[in-house]
């Protein structure tokens, strides 16, 4: 790809990446940072997140510096927490302004999440070029507001001109963790790693980095049925539900179920799976498209603008995934799993269709857009 007639500057670029709150924001951000580092190893990258959120742990583990803002979102329900929002926002705007002044970035990248609002607003006011990465098929309020000043908006779904200036949109797909890009030949290693039986079909259950109550309760309800049908389960419960689900499995002596609070080796988890049950967060869907795994999506109803259902329908409408509504899952998810996992023709069709949505070079494409903005500023 020819980026520009100019060349990448010899001096180290200074880049702020802001956002977080969930793995769906954090892991794409880290993937973008890694792609930039591959192109300019001496680039200086600073992350800005929200204090108390998971980015404050995950980003340093990935080898990057992060600064936290005392920012939180507005609660959709009436609550006393909303009374503190204006004060936190003012404090975060002040700190974000100081961060931009001290770090003096060449560009600021927003990946969604609480911290991206104050940081990118202050960066824009300081004349710093800004780029947005919108993971979902329906953008949140923050990115809609920030889009007015952003020079480029990298998206993962079509028809995003409904929300953003079409001239700013670049269709890139969502960046994912690099190790997930190739799971071929890893199945035997994966089964051994998770102590799974090679003679049984494997169901992978992932409810997002924090876990999903409905999915966990649905698998709990279906546990006996899955065992009777010789289906083994690799189950990421999330840290909030781990102890309860672990106790349930141990008390019922269900040796076919392997419970984890969080799975770091997601390439191996995907490699082991014949079928996946997942929430419909943007990152999860992007990974599932790249690994080509047959999937039952259970969108969370507890997200802004019901964007997970919109994400899911982008696949379901093309027969690239199955959908089970959150409200129906406790009663029907077990039946859906048993029926689908034993139908090899349906599994194959879902796999072929979903892999067509994969964008393996998303992080590199976004890094190229970052480079162009820095060079041409």
Order of alpha helices (4+ residues) and beta strands (2+ residues): beta-alpha-beta-alpha-beta-alpha-beta-alpha-beta-alpha-beta-beta-alpha-beta-alpha-beta-alpha-beta-alpha-beta-alpha-beta-alpha-beta-alpha-alpha-alpha
